[in-house]
Amino acid sequence: MTPDQRARATVLNDRNAMLGSRRIVNEKAGELVGKWVAPARLLEDPDYERWHERLSPLPRIVAEGDDLFEPPASEQID
């Protein structure tokens, strides 16, 4: 999702549930770098029903975390 789409979705956060999106930063992700992702399972989870309407129309991708995010500094190999 774009930063604007994420901002509109996160207004639904409260102390009981948060969207939990992450920004794509790994250059291997190409055109997706700078966009935001959230687990697709949220669309099936009744606890996250308030996000279904906003997230359902967005494109879905299948990717491993390593393809979207940099590994933690402790796991990076120089």
Biopython code that builds the backbone (N, CA, C, O; Angstrom):
import numpy as np
from Bio.PDB.StructureBuilder import StructureBuilder

atoms = [
    (1, "MET", "N", (0.843, -1.166, 0.000)),
    (1, "MET", "CA", (0.000, 0.000, 0.000)),
    (1, "MET", "C", (0.892, 1.234, 0.000)),
    (1, "MET", "O", (2.043, 1.189, 0.434)),
    (2, "THR", "N", (0.354, 2.303, -0.481)),
    (2, "THR", "CA", (1.107, 3.554, -0.505)),
    (2, "THR", "C", (1.120, 4.142, 0.919)),
    (2, "THR", "O", (0.337, 3.722, 1.771)),
    (3, "PRO", "N", (2.004, 5.106, 1.170)),
    (3, "PRO", "CA", (1.983, 5.750, 2.490)),
    (3, "PRO", "C", (0.621, 6.364, 2.830)),
    (3, "PRO", "O", (0.195, 6.327, 3.984)),
    (4, "ASP", "N", (-0.063, 6.931, 1.826)),
    (4, "ASP", "CA", (-1.385, 7.519, 2.059)),
    (4, "ASP", "C", (-2.415, 6.452, 2.421)),
    (4, "ASP", "O", (-3.219, 6.650, 3.332)),
    (5, "GLN", "N", (-2.394, 5.331, 1.716)),
    (5, "GLN", "CA", (-3.310, 4.235, 2.032)),
    (5, "GLN", "C", (-3.050, 3.705, 3.438)),
    (5, "GLN", "O", (-3.985, 3.389, 4.173)),
    (6, "ARG", "N", (-1.783, 3.612, 3.803)),
    (6, "ARG", "CA", (-1.433, 3.153, 5.154)),
    (6, "ARG", "C", (-1.954, 4.131, 6.202)),
    (6, "ARG", "O", (-2.514, 3.718, 7.217)),
    (7, "ALA", "N", (-1.770, 5.420, 5.957)),
    (7, "ALA", "CA", (-2.239, 6.430, 6.914)),
    (7, "ALA", "C", (-3.749, 6.328, 7.121)),
    (7, "ALA", "O", (-4.236, 6.441, 8.246)),
    (8, "ARG", "N", (-4.487, 6.112, 6.029)),
    (8, "ARG", "CA", (-5.947, 5.983, 6.154)),
    (8, "ARG", "C", (-6.334, 4.712, 6.909)),
    (8, "ARG", "O", (-7.335, 4.698, 7.624)),
    (9, "ALA", "N", (-5.553, 3.651, 6.757)),
    (9, "ALA", "CA", (-5.871, 2.395, 7.441)),
    (9, "ALA", "C", (-5.485, 2.442, 8.918)),
    (9, "ALA", "O", (-6.185, 1.866, 9.752)),
    (10, "THR", "N", (-4.394, 3.112, 9.253)),
    (10, "THR", "CA", (-3.939, 3.097, 10.645)),
    (10, "THR", "C", (-4.792, 3.963, 11.565)),
    (10, "THR", "O", (-4.647, 3.879, 12.784)),
    (11, "VAL", "N", (-5.671, 4.785, 11.020)),
    (11, "VAL", "CA", (-6.570, 5.536, 11.906)),
    (11, "VAL", "C", (-7.511, 4.587, 12.646)),
    (11, "VAL", "O", (-8.136, 4.973, 13.633)),
    (12, "LEU", "N", (-7.609, 3.349, 12.169)),
    (12, "LEU", "CA", (-8.463, 2.358, 12.831)),
    (12, "LEU", "C", (-7.757, 1.655, 13.993)),
    (12, "LEU", "O", (-8.376, 0.873, 14.714)),
    (13, "ASN", "N", (-6.465, 1.932, 14.176)),
    (13, "ASN", "CA", (-5.740, 1.341, 15.304)),
    (13, "ASN", "C", (-6.331, 1.812, 16.629)),
    (13, "ASN", "O", (-6.811, 2.939, 16.743)),
    (14, "ASP", "N", (-6.289, 0.950, 17.603)),
    (14, "ASP", "CA", (-6.636, 1.344, 18.961)),
    (14, "ASP", "C", (-5.782, 0.533, 19.927)),
    (14, "ASP", "O", (-4.873, -0.178, 19.498)),
    (15, "ARG", "N", (-6.058, 0.627, 21.206)),
    (15, "ARG", "CA", (-5.211, -0.069, 22.182)),
    (15, "ARG", "C", (-5.377, -1.581, 22.138)),
    (15, "ARG", "O", (-4.567, -2.303, 22.720)),
    (16, "ASN", "N", (-6.404, -2.073, 21.464)),
    (16, "ASN", "CA", (-6.645, -3.514, 21.374)),
    (16, "ASN", "C", (-6.078, -4.160, 20.118)),
    (16, "ASN", "O", (-5.774, -5.353, 20.120)),
    (17, "ALA", "N", (-5.933, -3.388, 19.050)),
    (17, "ALA", "CA", (-5.440, -3.958, 17.790)),
    (17, "ALA", "C", (-4.790, -2.872, 16.941)),
    (17, "ALA", "O", (-5.241, -1.728, 16.905)),
    (18, "MET", "N", (-3.714, -3.268, 16.259)),
    (18, "MET", "CA", (-3.003, -2.364, 15.351)),
    (18, "MET", "C", (-2.795, -3.072, 14.019)),
    (18, "MET", "O", (-2.671, -4.296, 13.969)),
    (19, "LEU", "N", (-2.758, -2.301, 12.955)),
    (19, "LEU", "CA", (-2.570, -2.857, 11.628)),
    (19, "LEU", "C", (-1.247, -3.612, 11.519)),
    (19, "LEU", "O", (-1.205, -4.685, 10.917)),
    (20, "GLY", "N", (-0.188, -3.085, 12.076)),
    (20, "GLY", "CA", (1.098, -3.783, 12.069)),
    (20, "GLY", "C", (1.757, -3.841, 10.708)),
    (20, "GLY", "O", (2.409, -4.834, 10.383)),
    (21, "SER", "N", (1.605, -2.808, 9.908)),
    (21, "SER", "CA", (2.229, -2.792, 8.591)),
    (21, "SER", "C", (3.722, -2.489, 8.705)),
    (21, "SER", "O", (4.185, -1.904, 9.684)),
    (22, "ARG", "N", (4.463, -2.906, 7.669)),
    (22, "ARG", "CA", (5.903, -2.647, 7.617)),
    (22, "ARG", "C", (6.251, -2.048, 6.270)),
    (22, "ARG", "O", (5.649, -2.380, 5.249)),
    (23, "ARG", "N", (7.230, -1.162, 6.286)),
    (23, "ARG", "CA", (7.695, -0.517, 5.052)),
    (23, "ARG", "C", (8.686, -1.432, 4.342)),
    (23, "ARG", "O", (9.577, -1.999, 4.974)),
    (24, "ILE", "N", (8.531, -1.572, 3.044)),
    (24, "ILE", "CA", (9.432, -2.386, 2.234)),
    (24, "ILE", "C", (10.705, -1.584, 1.980)),
    (24, "ILE", "O", (10.651, -0.474, 1.451)),
    (25, "VAL", "N", (11.849, -2.151, 2.360)),
    (25, "VAL", "CA", (13.115, -1.431, 2.236)),
    (25, "VAL", "C", (14.183, -2.187, 1.448)),
    (25, "VAL", "O", (15.211, -1.607, 1.098)),
    (26, "ASN", "N", (13.958, -3.457, 1.167)),
    (26, "ASN", "CA", (14.969, -4.257, 0.481)),
    (26, "ASN", "C", (14.953, -3.928, -1.013)),
    (26, "ASN", "O", (13.916, -4.035, -1.667)),
    (27, "GLU", "N", (16.105, -3.530, -1.544)),
    (27, "GLU", "CA", (16.207, -3.162, -2.956)),
    (27, "GLU", "C", (15.813, -4.307, -3.885)),
    (27, "GLU", "O", (15.445, -4.067, -5.035)),
    (28, "LYS", "N", (15.885, -5.555, -3.401)),
    (28, "LYS", "CA", (15.472, -6.700, -4.218)),
    (28, "LYS", "C", (13.986, -6.635, -4.565)),
    (28, "LYS", "O", (13.543, -7.300, -5.502)),
    (29, "ALA", "N", (13.209, -5.839, -3.821)),
    (29, "ALA", "CA", (11.768, -5.740, -4.039)),
    (29, "ALA", "C", (11.421, -4.815, -5.210)),
    (29, "ALA", "O", (10.252, -4.705, -5.581)),
    (30, "GLY", "N", (12.417, -4.156, -5.791)),
    (30, "GLY", "CA", (12.201, -3.314, -6.973)),
    (30, "GLY", "C", (11.207, -2.193, -6.758)),
    (30, "GLY", "O", (11.377, -1.366, -5.862)),
    (31, "GLU", "N", (10.166, -2.163, -7.580)),
    (31, "GLU", "CA", (9.189, -1.066, -7.542)),
    (31, "GLU", "C", (8.371, -1.025, -6.253)),
    (31, "GLU", "O", (7.670, -0.045, -6.000)),
    (32, "LEU", "N", (8.451, -2.064, -5.446)),
    (32, "LEU", "CA", (7.706, -2.075, -4.178)),
    (32, "LEU", "C", (8.418, -1.326, -3.057)),
    (32, "LEU", "O", (7.805, -1.033, -2.030)),
    (33, "VAL", "N", (9.704, -1.009, -3.234)),
    (33, "VAL", "CA", (10.463, -0.302, -2.198)),
    (33, "VAL", "C", (9.758, 1.007, -1.861)),
    (33, "VAL", "O", (9.380, 1.771, -2.749)),
    (34, "GLY", "N", (9.589, 1.249, -0.584)),
    (34, "GLY", "CA", (8.927, 2.467, -0.114)),
    (34, "GLY", "C", (7.442, 2.281, 0.153)),
    (34, "GLY", "O", (6.822, 3.112, 0.817)),
    (35, "LYS", "N", (6.868, 1.202, -0.355)),
    (35, "LYS", "CA", (5.459, 0.919, -0.067)),
    (35, "LYS", "C", (5.366, 0.141, 1.239)),
    (35, "LYS", "O", (6.380, -0.252, 1.815)),
    (36, "TRP", "N", (4.157, -0.071, 1.690)),
    (36, "TRP", "CA", (3.909, -0.731, 2.963)),
    (36, "TRP", "C", (3.151, -2.031, 2.743)),
    (36, "TRP", "O", (2.345, -2.136, 1.819)),
    (37, "VAL", "N", (3.410, -3.020, 3.591)),
    (37, "VAL", "CA", (2.704, -4.298, 3.522)),
    (37, "VAL", "C", (2.178, -4.675, 4.900)),
    (37, "VAL", "O", (2.716, -4.273, 5.932)),
    (38, "ALA", "N", (1.123, -5.449, 4.878)),
    (38, "ALA", "CA", (0.560, -6.052, 6.092)),
    (38, "ALA", "C", (0.246, -7.496, 5.738)),
    (38, "ALA", "O", (-0.011, -7.800, 4.573)),
    (39, "PRO", "N", (0.261, -8.381, 6.705)),
    (39, "PRO", "CA", (-0.043, -9.784, 6.393)),
    (39, "PRO", "C", (-1.446, -9.938, 5.799)),
    (39, "PRO", "O", (-2.414, -9.388, 6.323)),
    (40, "ALA", "N", (-1.543, -10.684, 4.712)),
    (40, "ALA", "CA", (-2.836, -10.912, 4.055)),
    (40, "ALA", "C", (-3.801, -11.654, 4.967)),
    (40, "ALA", "O", (-5.016, -11.555, 4.790)),
    (41, "ARG", "N", (-3.284, -12.389, 5.931)),
    (41, "ARG", "CA", (-4.169, -13.133, 6.838)),
    (41, "ARG", "C", (-5.110, -12.210, 7.609)),
    (41, "ARG", "O", (-6.127, -12.662, 8.135)),
    (42, "LEU", "N", (-4.781, -10.926, 7.679)),
    (42, "LEU", "CA", (-5.673, -9.975, 8.357)),
    (42, "LEU", "C", (-7.040, -9.922, 7.681)),
    (42, "LEU", "O", (-8.046, -9.618, 8.322)),
    (43, "LEU", "N", (-7.069, -10.220, 6.383)),
    (43, "LEU", "CA", (-8.339, -10.168, 5.651)),
    (43, "LEU", "C", (-9.266, -11.313, 6.024)),
    (43, "LEU", "O", (-10.459, -11.266, 5.724)),
    (44, "GLU", "N", (-8.740, -12.327, 6.665)),
    (44, "GLU", "CA", (-9.540, -13.482, 7.080)),
    (44, "GLU", "C", (-9.800, -13.503, 8.588)),
    (44, "GLU", "O", (-10.615, -14.288, 9.072)),
    (45, "ASP", "N", (-9.117, -12.653, 9.308)),
    (45, "ASP", "CA", (-9.171, -12.664, 10.766)),
    (45, "ASP", "C", (-10.320, -11.782, 11.263)),
    (45, "ASP", "O", (-10.316, -10.575, 11.022)),
    (46, "PRO", "N", (-11.296, -12.367, 11.949)),
    (46, "PRO", "CA", (-12.427, -11.558, 12.421)),
    (46, "PRO", "C", (-12.018, -10.464, 13.405)),
    (46, "PRO", "O", (-12.726, -9.466, 13.539)),
    (47, "ASP", "N", (-10.896, -10.634, 14.092)),
    (47, "ASP", "CA", (-10.432, -9.597, 15.015)),
    (47, "ASP", "C", (-9.969, -8.337, 14.275)),
    (47, "ASP", "O", (-9.848, -7.269, 14.874)),
    (48, "TYR", "N", (-9.714, -8.470, 12.978)),
    (48, "TYR", "CA", (-9.253, -7.342, 12.164)),
    (48, "TYR", "C", (-10.301, -6.924, 11.137)),
    (48, "TYR", "O", (-9.981, -6.306, 10.122)),
    (49, "GLU", "N", (-11.545, -7.269, 11.415)),
    (49, "GLU", "CA", (-12.629, -6.990, 10.472)),
    (49, "GLU", "C", (-12.721, -5.515, 10.107)),
    (49, "GLU", "O", (-13.084, -5.188, 8.977)),
    (50, "ARG", "N", (-12.408, -4.636, 11.016)),
    (50, "ARG", "CA", (-12.523, -3.204, 10.715)),
    (50, "ARG", "C", (-11.589, -2.766, 9.588)),
    (50, "ARG", "O", (-11.815, -1.720, 8.979)),
    (51, "TRP", "N", (-10.549, -3.544, 9.300)),
    (51, "TRP", "CA", (-9.627, -3.212, 8.218)),
    (51, "TRP", "C", (-10.027, -3.857, 6.891)),
    (51, "TRP", "O", (-9.515, -3.454, 5.846)),
    (52, "HIS", "N", (-10.912, -4.830, 6.898)),
    (52, "HIS", "CA", (-11.242, -5.574, 5.686)),
    (52, "HIS", "C", (-11.659, -4.662, 4.523)),
    (52, "HIS", "O", (-11.181, -4.845, 3.404)),
    (53, "GLU", "N", (-12.516, -3.713, 4.763)),
    (53, "GLU", "CA", (-13.006, -2.848, 3.689)),
    (53, "GLU", "C", (-11.880, -2.034, 3.058)),
    (53, "GLU", "O", (-11.855, -1.855, 1.840)),
    (54, "ARG", "N", (-10.955, -1.543, 3.868)),
    (54, "ARG", "CA", (-9.872, -0.708, 3.334)),
    (54, "ARG", "C", (-8.763, -1.524, 2.686)),
    (54, "ARG", "O", (-8.132, -1.065, 1.734)),
    (55, "LEU", "N", (-8.524, -2.715, 3.186)),
    (55, "LEU", "CA", (-7.417, -3.516, 2.668)),
    (55, "LEU", "C", (-7.816, -4.440, 1.523)),
    (55, "LEU", "O", (-6.979, -4.750, 0.675)),
    (56, "SER", "N", (-9.046, -4.880, 1.473)),
    (56, "SER", "CA", (-9.477, -5.849, 0.456)),
    (56, "SER", "C", (-9.196, -5.415, -0.982)),
    (56, "SER", "O", (-8.779, -6.253, -1.782)),
    (57, "PRO", "N", (-9.402, -4.152, -1.351)),
    (57, "PRO", "CA", (-9.167, -3.769, -2.746)),
    (57, "PRO", "C", (-7.683, -3.664, -3.127)),
    (57, "PRO", "O", (-7.358, -3.580, -4.311)),
    (58, "LEU", "N", (-6.803, -3.668, -2.158)),
    (58, "LEU", "CA", (-5.380, -3.482, -2.450)),
    (58, "LEU", "C", (-4.773, -4.732, -3.077)),
    (58, "LEU", "O", (-5.237, -5.844, -2.825)),
    (59, "PRO", "N", (-3.726, -4.550, -3.901)),
    (59, "PRO", "CA", (-3.075, -5.712, -4.498)),
    (59, "PRO", "C", (-2.428, -6.595, -3.445)),
    (59, "PRO", "O", (-2.026, -6.123, -2.382)),
    (60, "ARG", "N", (-2.335, -7.879, -3.753)),
    (60, "ARG", "CA", (-1.697, -8.840, -2.851)),
    (60, "ARG", "C", (-0.463, -9.392, -3.531)),
    (60, "ARG", "O", (-0.445, -9.603, -4.743)),
    (61, "ILE", "N", (0.563, -9.624, -2.740)),
    (61, "ILE", "CA", (1.785, -10.230, -3.256)),
    (61, "ILE", "C", (2.115, -11.442, -2.399)),
    (61, "ILE", "O", (1.694, -11.539, -1.246)),
    (62, "VAL", "N", (2.860, -12.345, -2.968)),
    (62, "VAL", "CA", (3.374, -13.491, -2.226)),
    (62, "VAL", "C", (4.882, -13.301, -2.183)),
    (62, "VAL", "O", (5.539, -13.285, -3.223)),
    (63, "ALA", "N", (5.427, -13.159, -0.991)),
    (63, "ALA", "CA", (6.857, -12.905, -0.856)),
    (63, "ALA", "C", (7.338, -13.382, 0.504)),
    (63, "ALA", "O", (6.568, -13.483, 1.459)),
    (64, "GLU", "N", (8.609, -13.667, 0.564)),
    (64, "GLU", "CA", (9.260, -13.987, 1.829)),
    (64, "GLU", "C", (9.737, -12.683, 2.456)),
    (64, "GLU", "O", (10.019, -11.717, 1.747)),
    (65, "GLY", "N", (9.825, -12.655, 3.760)),
    (65, "GLY", "CA", (10.305, -11.466, 4.457)),
    (65, "GLY", "C", (11.667, -11.003, 3.974)),
    (65, "GLY", "O", (11.926, -9.802, 3.898)),
    (66, "ASP", "N", (12.541, -11.949, 3.647)),
    (66, "ASP", "CA", (13.884, -11.600, 3.166)),
    (66, "ASP", "C", (13.837, -10.846, 1.846)),
    (66, "ASP", "O", (14.770, -10.112, 1.520)),
    (67, "ASP", "N", (12.765, -11.017, 1.085)),
    (67, "ASP", "CA", (12.635, -10.322, -0.192)),
    (67, "ASP", "C", (12.153, -8.885, -0.020)),
    (67, "ASP", "O", (12.288, -8.071, -0.933)),
    (68, "LEU", "N", (11.591, -8.572, 1.146)),
    (68, "LEU", "CA", (11.010, -7.251, 1.371)),
    (68, "LEU", "C", (11.773, -6.404, 2.386)),
    (68, "LEU", "O", (11.807, -5.178, 2.281)),
    (69, "PHE", "N", (12.378, -7.060, 3.360)),
    (69, "PHE", "CA", (13.004, -6.344, 4.467)),
    (69, "PHE", "C", (14.467, -6.743, 4.598)),
    (69, "PHE", "O", (14.863, -7.852, 4.242)),
    (70, "GLU", "N", (15.251, -5.818, 5.113)),
    (70, "GLU", "CA", (16.652, -6.126, 5.390)),
    (70, "GLU", "C", (16.706, -6.979, 6.649)),
    (70, "GLU", "O", (15.890, -6.801, 7.553)),
    (71, "PRO", "N", (17.669, -7.912, 6.718)),
    (71, "PRO", "CA", (17.795, -8.702, 7.946)),
    (71, "PRO", "C", (18.251, -7.805, 9.098)),
    (71, "PRO", "O", (18.870, -6.767, 8.862)),
    (72, "PRO", "N", (17.956, -8.188, 10.329)),
    (72, "PRO", "CA", (18.443, -7.420, 11.472)),
    (72, "PRO", "C", (19.967, -7.290, 11.400)),
    (72, "PRO", "O", (20.646, -8.174, 10.878)),
    (73, "ALA", "N", (20.489, -6.204, 11.918)),
    (73, "ALA", "CA", (21.937, -5.951, 11.865)),
    (73, "ALA", "C", (22.756, -7.117, 12.382)),
    (73, "ALA", "O", (23.840, -7.385, 11.863)),
    (74, "SER", "N", (22.260, -7.817, 13.396)),
    (74, "SER", "CA", (22.986, -8.934, 13.975)),
    (74, "SER", "C", (23.089, -10.121, 13.013)),
    (74, "SER", "O", (23.932, -10.997, 13.207)),
    (75, "GLU", "N", (22.235, -10.161, 11.970)),
    (75, "GLU", "CA", (22.229, -11.272, 11.017)),
    (75, "GLU", "C", (22.870, -10.897, 9.685)),
    (75, "GLU", "O", (23.017, -11.759, 8.819)),
    (76, "GLN", "N", (23.254, -9.637, 9.496)),
    (76, "GLN", "CA", (23.842, -9.230, 8.230)),
    (76, "GLN", "C", (25.273, -9.729, 8.113)),
    (76, "GLN", "O", (26.040, -9.712, 9.076)),
    (77, "ILE", "N", (25.611, -10.172, 6.914)),
    (77, "ILE", "CA", (26.953, -10.669, 6.640)),
    (77, "ILE", "C", (27.708, -9.615, 5.850)),
    (77, "ILE", "O", (27.232, -9.156, 4.811)),
    (78, "ASP", "N", (28.866, -9.232, 6.329)),
    (78, "ASP", "CA", (29.676, -8.221, 5.619)),
    (78, "ASP", "C", (30.597, -8.860, 4.618)),
    (78, "ASP", "O", (31.346, -8.161, 3.935)),
]
sb = StructureBuilder()
sb.init_structure("model")
sb.init_model(0)
sb.init_chain("A")
sb.init_seg("    ")
for serial, (resi, resn, name, xyz) in enumerate(atoms, 1):
    if name == "N":
        sb.init_residue(resn, " ", resi, " ")
    sb.init_atom(name, np.array(xyz, "f"), 0.0, 1.0, " ", f" {name:<3s}", serial, name[0])
structure = sb.get_structure()
